[in-house]
Amino acid sequence: MLILTRKRGEGIAIGNDIRISILEIHGKSIRLGIQAPKHIPVHREEIYIKVQEQNRIAASESMKADYSSLALSLQQHGKKQ
């Protein structure tokens, strides 16, 4: 992990495409500005974690449905023989 100290008005460059600017500092809160290409998603960490959890749940439910469908198909195929 890279740790940097920045003041208001200063920024950080990540690669050629991403810029993070320190816009405001109020007590323990910092307001950041982030410039990134549209194909790079930028989320607050707590939102990112929730999205990942929802994706895992959806994938798990999808796999359960696929397995149930496969089991039913195999049962039906077995009855035809």
Buried (B, 14 or more C-beta within 10 A) or exposed (E): EEEEEBEEEEBBEEEEEBBBBBEEEEEEEEEEEEEBEEEEEEEEEEEEEEEEEEEEEEEEEEEEEEEEEEEEEEEEEEEEE
